[in-house]
């Protein structure tokens, strides 16, 4: 059978990771715009939609089980120049699984959201906003959200990160425009409120699915033909889940640990909570570089390992890590230099501003460690070494980050700065452990092909 001729492992790192970084930046900017637009419309709308954010995150996390597993397996198959039929089998298995999960979750949202909201004590307007938003976005939109996530993951594995970025920009522009029309009644249109915002998100995802399908069809080297999907072997399903489930478990553990730390900080008062939120907002513009490069490292390492060029993967990762860490540290140092100007964007209260400046100094350690983490874990996962970083990460999240946040922040009286220091120690020690794992070369025995 004819092999797919691929040189995707030879793609320059800059060409692969720059669109991923820009995509992260664009998502953050659009998310900020959504919040501002909703807040200008109604405080109850913000509260209702904000309440459901944690549940939309969990939906996204379950979809990412398949999308992440697919990207890791597919990258190695592409690097190994497997036949088009085998690459198609991965697309078959992932599409069937993600559609099945989306239908089940979407149905659960449509049938169970009212019961879920009955567990909360809410004002009627807040309850109505939460119900409208989640039924439409989480229920009706589930299938389109899931499929577009998978399509983007597959395109990126073939090196088409620029195309995925283009679709993200188009979809989010549609989303923002739909929000404006729904909330402000331009051109004499009725003001639809939260319901219109939810439908704008669904429409943007439908457009995303259509454009991504068109791009995939036009790229001859992308194997994504659903003909014969019923004959796909169960082995492909198991392989995708074997790497997707642990990865999602780690993400779930990390985010739950962040919720616990935020609960600790909430006991320190409103000023501490505000400072934490402002600092995280500033830091997200720093770690988008490490996120983008980490995703690119996962793809590149998968290509190298799939083509049995593990020595090149071994050497390149040190270079990638050095660049990402240098950029992250430079950005956080820059934010510290302009701390007065940056904090003034959020608050004029001197007590809050002082805490933010302290947290930004601790963020030098946090972002240094986070950069190491995202890059080296991306490389290990791309190589198929999933279980070790996931298991160690979960132990570290709770045994170091949460524990030290409690001890330093609450017991030792350091306040929110102690919690931030606990996060920094966790990120840095975890990153160092991942470097030693890479240097041990044990990941070379974990290839999926």
Secondary structure, DSSP 8 states (H G I E B T S, - for coil): --B----GGGS-HHHHHHHHHHHHHHHHHHHHHHHHHHHHH-HHHHHHHHHHHHHHHHHHHHHHHHHHHHHHHHHHHHHTT-BHHHHHHHHHHHHHHHHHHHHHHHHHHHHHHHHHHTTS---HHHHHHHHHHHIIIIIITHHHHHHHHHHHHHHHHTT-HHHHHHHHHHHHHHHHHHHHHHHH-GGG----THHHHHHHHHHHHHHHHHHHHHHHHH-TT-----TTGGG--HHHHHHHHHHHHHHHHHHHHHHHHHHHHHHHHHTT-HHHHHHHHHHHHHHHHHHHHHHHHHHHHHHHHHHHHHTT-HHHHHHHHHHHHHHHHHHHHHHHHHHHHTHHHHHHHH---HHHHHHHHHHHHHHHHHHHHHHHHHHHHHHHHHTT--HHHHHHHHHHIIIIIIHHIIIIIIISS-THHHHHHHHHHHHHHHHHHHHHHHHHTGGGG----
